[in-house]
Amino acid sequence: MQSFAYKVKSELCRQPVSRQCCARAEAYGVLQFCNTFTAAEVRIITENPEFAARLPRLFQRAFSLKFDSLPDGTRDKLIFRITQRHKLARIVDLLGYDPSLVLHVNFGLLEDDCCRTAFVRGAFLAGGSVTDPEKRYHLELATSHTQASREVSALLTEMGFLPHSVRRSGSSVIYFKQSEHIEDLLTTIGAPAAAMDIMTAKVDKEIRNGANRAMNCDMANVNKTVDAALEQIAGIRRLESSGRLAQMPEKLRQAARLRLDNPEMSLQQLAERSDPPVSKSCMNHRMRKLMEEANDVHE
């Protein structure tokens, strides 16, 4: 069964590779968050065939070059590599780098909103994951490039998002835990259907939680009614045994009989069964009077 993250990346891959500036920005995001990006090698590993199909078109549009080797498609992990020096030099040159500074973000390439969006999309495709919203809300971007991660976090903040950062197992991780932020980010980078799935899951959870709360509240009320009824019955039995019940006014004797005959009923139901019917507060008053008399017997 496909994971939610797989579905998100597949949706993102349906975005067209059109403007060269955006293609270059997206490829840039891929490089910053892929498995290896150095002056000596580019290595991108993915298990998503749609991302694998997008990569050659993306790099051709962005850098006018092909990967040195393409995966044969017979394995779960699909590996793309570039090690030829002239290709690596072209990438570094087009991204505006000195080779010793490849782990920084060149914000000059990301001045336009469309390019920023494309960059984040590429970062997510290469190093992102998102948890099934039925379980919890969590989206993250992980890279081994610490400085790049800090700068991408600053970029996301400028774009209006509120990222958190943490170091985990040698990687720098940018993450979001609030469903609204995840929905907004996915919608922005081109996965509105996935964002809608999160909204739907959230509504379903709220409905289920509301139903559970209502059921728990009902059960608590039932338990409270049962406990009160048992206490009232015990008190009425004491009044019967002592002979004091027979000496009480007819209204109280009637309330006592109703309770003994209907131990499962609420005060409101007993009030409606009374002859003539009375209000709940009236029945409550009668029961309270019976319990006061019963407590005197108990003492």
Phi, psi and omega in degrees: 000134182290138178285164177296321179299321178299315180296321179297313182294324177296320178294318180299326182288350176276355174291136182291147172265093190244277184295136183295323180297320180286323177298319179293321179294318179294316177298325177298315177298320177300313183296320182292335184242011179277185185292317180215129173216100179225178177290351182251342185197145165242126176223120181242125181241130179216156173251000182265113183296334180285323174293320178298323179287332182283324188305310181301319179294320181296312183288330176294318181288322185283317189235359183055046178214163179248157175292149177296322180217145179245149178292152181274353175082006181265354181242160179294318180266121182259124188245128176246135183225148169225121176231350180293129189298320183293328177289316178297320179296323179294317179300312181299319181293316182290333178275358175077036184255150153274135184308334181279354183242026186292345183267008175261166177260127176272097184292345177297335178277352188238036182285325181274147180301321182296324180287323176297316179298316180296321179299313180295323177299314179297320179299318180291319180301322184273320187228019184256158173209155178215136184279148175305122184295345175293336182264303179196175180253114180199123174232139180215158174235121184241136177212156176275354182269095187299313182294319178298321179298317178299318183289325176293323176299318177295321178297315180298323177296317177298328181281357176102006178263168182234078183282156170245158182227149178203154173263132181214119176052044177082000180248152172264126187241127171260132184217159176230140180238351180267131185302321182297320180293321179294317178301313182296318181294314181296321178297317182297317186273359172114024177232061182293329179295319178295320178298321178294324177299321179294316178300317181295316179298322180294317179297317179299318179298317182296322178294314179297316180296320178297319179295319179295318178298318180295318180295318179296322178295317178298317180296320179297319179294320178298314180298321179296318179295317180297314181300317180294319181296318179297320178295319180294319180296317179299319179295318180295323177298321178296320178296321178297313183297326182277350182084000184283335181297319182295339182269355184275163178301153183303323182298320179288322178295321179296317179298322179295316179296318179301318181293317180296322181281340185226068185295339184271351187277151174279169178299323180298318179292321177297320180299321180289332180279345182297155180235105358284164179301145179232176179280164177298319181295325178293315179296322178298319179298317181295318179295320179297321178295318177299317182292325176297318179293319181296323179294327176294321178295317182298322180289000000 
